[in-house]
């Protein structure tokens, strides 16, 4: 370069903007549709700025990303900025909140002013993660500090909208806690709901993270993707990391890697199960002996729910929405649903009815709404409510206003007509799933006192499939005994048949308890073989255990269930 060299300056970029421009692109599985929509939403205002200005149109500049933790909200924003060459000013609510008066507001104003100044140089994206910590819903119990912070955030966001090159985006996994004024038109008018990935989306995500383990399109990825319902991107990445850690430096075949991934998947709890404190742990999908007729009935219902979804949609029919399992305690109602749900590849969410009850006014209704919201995110979903008669009894027997309000909330949630203003029912502009309505959620409930339920729950469109789970008959008892002693040494298989004859009226739980007592007695008497890892049960030990047990279900209870079965049709 000499004094005669001509230098043309095509642009000036500050050091601050250069350091905030993302250049590294990453592959995102299962989010192509959302990414394409956001790319158009971000680029179009800058490409057609003059046309919008002449027409006097304000293009939507506020986008709210809603989804469970680990579904890829932050990664989506970073990839969007990398593809469009946009400067990213990112912050999180936890980084700005301070216990000192006025400091939280000043922190947010400083970050917003930086985004505004960078937008003068070119396109800029202002991203606020965990915005629910900055703008919680304002109530009578809200402190002055919270009210002042929320008001300042809303005022600052309105000023940011005046910048033509600035787009505002926020993310939250707690939409029910957001202040309603934040979601009105003119602020975050575009809401994008990121559902839990479907089976095909999970296969795409696994292909990205396990590129060095299994090739894309392999049968192993397909198998693992269909065995991990409810897993989000972060869960699948943790699954691949756990698989790599277990394999180490060894050379393992593709089939062996698939088996290791399936084994690791059983030990990982999906993030969707951790979003709500009252969601109970998923029961083990252990084999269930007997009850063939009940299994076939539930199998038909679940098949219609999962495999014939497209047929129902074309015929404009609603799929079965509720299944009520009733019968004596200990007959395997919970295990039946968990076992069949896992075999159908559905997300299984379970909650005990008593856990939904809260001592605070209005909190129980919020829990029910949040439970169905989580189920809608992960559809196709089987939502199981155990001991439903605990709080959803008849209004004739309990006419308190609290009980009626809780019951009404459940009825509205099952109908898909959630009328709360904080609900996301149909509010999202775009989802990354083909099913965004209530139709993909099958609500299953269990009770041993069906007569106490409110009649409104049993009408068609709610729990319209009633399935009686009876105590096991002779063949079912023999099947259960054979299943529970499969890994134990029994003197004679024929003795199990005679034992099945002697256990008339026993439930599956009571038969399992009897085998457990006999096993404990055998271990005490030295019948445990350490080398073979097996316990040998004698006839005497089984008979002694039988003498210490007795059936708890009375004939009066059985008659009551049969009367209820006659009153209602059973599928």
N, C-alpha and C positions, 0 to 999 in steps of 0.2 A: 504494500500500500504506500503510495507517494502523495505528494501535495496535489497532483493532478487527478487523483482517483475520485470518482463521483460516488458518494454514499447516499443511498435512498433509505430513509427511515420509514418503515411500513407500519410501525406500531411501537408503543411504549408500554411496558409492563412493569409494575412495581415488584419489589422483592417479596412483599407480603402476598401479593396475588400469585406470583410464581410458585411460592412455597405451598399454597393452598390448592393448586391445580393438580388433580389426580391424573396420572398417566397409565398406571398399571390396571389393566383390565383382567377380570376373573370370569370364569364360566359359572353361570347361575342355572342350576337345573330347576325346571318346573315353574319358572317365573317369566317366561318369554312373552306371554300375553300382556302381563302387567308392565313389563319393561317397555314394550312397544307402545303401549298407551301413554306412559309417562314421557317417553321420548318425544312423541308428537305434541303432548301437552306443554313440554318445555321449549321445544325448538320453534313451534309455529308462531308464537307471539313475536319472536325476534325476526323471523323471516318475512312476516307479513305485518310489520309494525305500522307502516304507513296506511295500509288498507283498514286496519282496525281503528287507527286514529281518525281517518276521514269519516268512517261510519259511526264514530263515537261509542265504540264497543269496548268495554273493559273485559279483557280475557281473564278467565279464572286463574288466579295466581296463588291460591292456597290449597294445599293437598294434605289430607290427614290419612296416614297409614295406620290401619288397625289390624292387629293380629296377635296371636299368642307369642310368648317369648321363644326366640330361636327360630322363627319362621323366615328370617332373612330381610327384615325391614331395613336395617342399617347397611347391609351388603348391597341391597337393591339401590339405595341412594348413591353409594360410592361408585357402583358400576355405571349408573346413569350419568354421573358427572364425568367419569372416564371416557364414555362414548361420545359425549357432546362437547367435551373440552370446557366444561363449566367450572368456575371457581367455587369451592365448597367451604362454607363457614358453618361448622358443626359445633353444637354444644348439647349438653344434657341438663335436665332440671336439677339433678343432684349437685352439679358443679356450680350452680348459680345461687342456690338457696343458702342463706346465712342466718344465724340466730340474732344478728345485730340489726337494729332498726334501720331501715332504708338501704342496707347494703345489698340485699337481694335485688331490689328494683334497679339500683345503679349497675350491678353486674349485668343484668339483662339489657339495659340501655346501651352499655358499652359494646356488647357483642352485636346488637342490632345496628348500631352506628357503624361498626366495622364492615358489616355486610352491605350497608347502604353506600359507603365510600368505595368499596370494591366493585359494586355494580356500576359505578360511573365509568370504570375502565372496560367493562364487558359483562357478559352474562354471569350471574352469580346465584347460587342456591343457598338459602338460609335454612338449615336443618336443625330442628329442636327435638331431641330424643327425650322420651319419658316426660312429655309435656303435662301429664296429669299431676306431676309434683309441683308444677308452676301454677296451673289453673284448676285447682280442685273445685268441686261443686260448692257454691256458696249456700250455706244454711244458717240457721239462727245460732248454731254452736260455733260457727267459724270465728276465728280470732281476728282482731283488727289487722294484724300482720298479714294474714292470708288474704283478707279482703283487699288490702292495699296492693299487694303483689299481683293479684288477679287483675285488678283494674289497670295497673301500670302495663302489664303484659298486653292486654287488649288494646290499650291506647297506642302502644309502640307498634304493634302489628298493623294497626290502621295507618300509621305513618309510613310503614314499609311498603304498603300497597301503592304508594304514590311513585315509587321508583320503577321505571319501565323495565329495566333489565334484571330485576330482582324477583325470584320466585321463592315462596315460603313453603316449607314442608315440615311436618311434624309426625311423630310416631308415638303410639301408646298401646299397651296391652290391657288397659283398664278403662275402656270407653264409658263405663257406667259412672266413673268418678269425675269425668270432665264437666266443667261448667258449660251450661247449655248455650250461653252467649258466644262461646268460642266456635261453635259449630253452625252458626247461622250463616246465611248467604252474605257474601262480602268478606268473610274471613276464611274459614276452611270449608268452602262450599262443596269441594270434591272429596269424597271419602272412598278410600280403596280398602276393601276387606281382604286380607291375606288369610285364606283358610289353611287348615292343615293339609299338606300335600296329598294328592290322590295316589293310587298305586303306580300309575304311569309317571307321575311327577317324582315320586320317591325313587323310581328306577333311574330317572335322569339325574337326580342328585347323587345317588350312589355311584353312577358312572363317572361323575366328576371327581368325587373324593377317593374312589377306589380304582383309579386309572392304572395304578401299578400292581393291583392285586387281581382284578377280574376285568377282562375286556368288555367294552360296551356291547350290549346286545346279547350277552351270554345268558344261558339258562339260569346260572347261579344268581345273577342280579335280579332276574324276574322272580325267582323263588324268594329271595330275601325281601324284595320290595312288597310282595304280597303277604309276607309274614310279619310286617312291621306296621300295622295300621295305627294311626295316631302319632307316629313319629314325625317331628319337624326336622328341618335341615340340620340344626345343631345336634339333635339326637342321632341322626344318621352319621354325622361326622364323628361323634363320640363312639358310635358303633364301629366305624372303620378304624379309628385310632386304637380301640380295644382289641380289634382283630390283629392289627399290625403288631401290637405289643405282645400278644400271645404267640404269634408266629415267630417273631424275632428274625434271626438270620437264616432260618431253615428254609429248605426248598420244599414247598408244599403244592400238591395238585389243586386244580380249580375246584374239584368236588370237595376236597378237604377244607379249602378256604370257605366254601359256602357253608359247610357244617359248623365251622368255628364261628362264622358270623351269626348263624341262627342260634348257636349256644350263647353267644354274648348278648344277643338281642333279648333273650329271656331275662337277663339280669338288669336291663336298662328300663327305668320307668319313664314313659313318655312325658314330655314337658307339659302337655295338656292336662295331665293328672295332677300336676303340681301348682297349677294356676289358682285353684280354689282349695282352701283349707278343709272344707267339708267333703271333698271327694275322697272316698275310702279306697284302700288298696285293691287292685284287681285280684279276685280270687283265682287260685291256680286252676287251670283248665284240665283237671284230672279226669280219667275215664270214669264213667258212671255205669253201674251194673243195672240191668233190667230196664223197666219203664220204656219198652220199645214203642208202644202206641203213643206215649207222650212225646218221645223223641221225634217220631215221624210227623206228628202234628206241628211241633215247633219248627221242624225242618222245612215243612211246606210254607209256613208263615215267613221264615227268614229268607227262603228262596224267592218268594214273591217280592220281598223288600229289596233284595240286592240284584238279582239276575233279571227281573222283569220290569226294572225301573223305566226303561225306555218305552216299553209297550204301554205302561200306565200313562206315560207322558203323552204319547201319540193319541191315545184314546181319551185324553183329558179326564182321567180318573185319578182318584187319590189312593195311594197305597195304604195298606193297613198301618195304623198310626199307634195303636196301643195293644199290649198283650198283658193280661192279668193271670198270673199263676197263683192258684190257691190250693191249699191242702194242709194236712197236719205238719207240725214242725218236724224237721229232721228228715224230710223225704227227698231232699236234693234239689230244691227249686233254684237256689242261687247257683249251684254248680252246673245245672242243666243249661242255664242261660249263658254262663261264662264259657262253657265248653263249646256250645254251638256258635257263639259269637266269634270265637277265635278261629273256628273252622271255616266261617264264611268270609273272613278277611275284613270284618267290620271293626271300627274303633269301639272299644267297650269302656263306658264310663259308668261307675256305680257310686251311689250315695245312699246312706241310710236316712230314712225319713226323719228320725229324731235329730240328726245332725243339721237338718235344714231349719230347725226351730231355734229362734234366738230370743233372748229376754228383752231386746231393744225393739221398740215400736218401728215397724216398717222394714226391719232388717231381714226378717224371714222372707218377705216378698222379694227383696233384692237378691237373696241367695237363690231362690227358685229361678228368677229371671237370668241370673248369671250362670246357673247350671245349664239351662236350655241354650243360652248363648254359646257356651263352651261346646255343647253337643252339636250345634249348627256349624261351628267352625270345622269340626272333624268329621263331618258326614261323608259317607254313610256311617251312621252311628247307632249303636244300641245303648240307650240310656236306661240303666237299671236302678230302680228305687226299691230298696228292701224295706220290709215292715211298713208298707205304705199306710196301713190303718193307724199307725202311731199318731199322725197329726192330720190326716185327711179323712176323718170320720164323718158320719152323717151330720148335717146341720140340724136335724130334728132333735138329736141327742145333745148337741153342743151348739147353742145359739149365740155364743160370744162373738163380738165384732172382730176380734183378732182371728179367731178360727175361720170365720166366714171370709175375711180378707185373704188369708193364706190359701184357702181352698179356691177362691175366685182367681187368684194369680195362677195356680196350677191349671185350672180349666182354660184360662186364656192362653197360657203357654202351650198347652196341648193342641188347642185350636189353631195355633200359629197367628193369633190376633193379639199380640202383645201391645197394649195400648200405652205403655209408659213412654214418655217423651225421650228417655235415655236409651230406649231400645234401638237396636240396629236392624230390626226386622224390615227388610226391603229398603233400608236407607242408603246402602252402599251403591256407588255408581258403577263399580266394577269389582269382580271377584276373580280369583285364580282357580276357581272350581266350577264344574259344570252344574253343580247343584247348590243353589244359594237360598233355597226356601226351606220351609219346615218339613217338606215331604221326605227328606233323606234321613230323618230321625225317627227311629222306632223306639217307643217308650215301653219298657217292660217293668212290671211291678210284681212283688210277691207279698202274700199275706196269709196268715193262718186264721184270720177272722174276717172273711169276705162280707158277712152280713152287716158289719158295722160301717162299711164304706158308703159314701154319699151316692144316691142313685144317679146323680148327674155325671159321675165318673164312668158309669157303666153303659151310657148310651152310645149308639153308633157314632163313630168319628173320634171317640176317645178310647177307652178300654173296651173295644168291640170284639176282641178275641179273648175268650175266657177259657183257660186250660186247667183242668183239675189234675193235680199230681197226687195220686193215691198212695197209701202205704204199699210197699212191694208185696206181690203175691209170692207163691211158693217158688216159681221159676225165677222170679226176680231176686228173691232172697238167696237162692243157690248161686245165681250169677254174681251177686255182691260178695258173698262169702268166698267164692273162687277168686274173684278179683283182688280182694283184700289179703288173701293168703298166697298170692301168686309168687311173691318173693320169700315166702316162709316155707319151711319143711313141715308138711302135714302127713301123719301116719297113713291115712287112707282118704282118697277122694270120695269114696262112697259114704264116708262118715259125714262129709259136708252135706250130702243130700239128706241124711237123717237129721242133721242139725237144722237144715232149712225147714223140715217138717215140725221141729220142736219150737221154732221161733215165730209162730203165728202172731201177727199184730206188731212185730218189731219194725221200726223204721230203719232206713239206711244208716243214719247216724248212730242208732243203738246197736246195730250189727257191727259197725266199725269200732264202737266202744268195747264191745264184747271181745273182739279179736285183739284189741290193744291190751285189755286186762290179761288175756291168756298169754300174750307175748311177754308182758312184764313178769308173770309168774314163771314162764319158761327160762327167762334170763336169770332170775333169782335162783332157780334150781340147777343152773349150770348147763342149760341146753343151747348155749350160744357157741357156735363154732367160729373162732376168730379167723382161722385160715380161709374157710369158705365164705365167711361173712354172712352166715345164715343162722336163723333161729329155728329149732325144731319144736313143733307143737305136738303134744300128745293128746289123745282123746280125753284123758282125765283132766288135763288143764283146760280144754275147751268146755267140758261139762261143768267144771267148777266156776268158770267165768260166766257160763249161762245161768247158773243158779244165783249169781249175784246181780243179775240184770232182770228187768221186767219191763214190758211195754208200757209206755206212758200215755199212749193215745187210747182213749176209751171208745166204746162202741157208740156212745152218745155223740161224741165229736164226729165220728164217721157218718152217722145219720144226718147230722146238721150239714155236712158238706154235700151229701147226696141230695138233700132237699134244695140247697142252693143251686146245684147242677141242674135240677129239673126246672127251676124257675127261669134259667137263662140258657140260651142256645150255646153250644160249644162247637167250635170249628174242628 
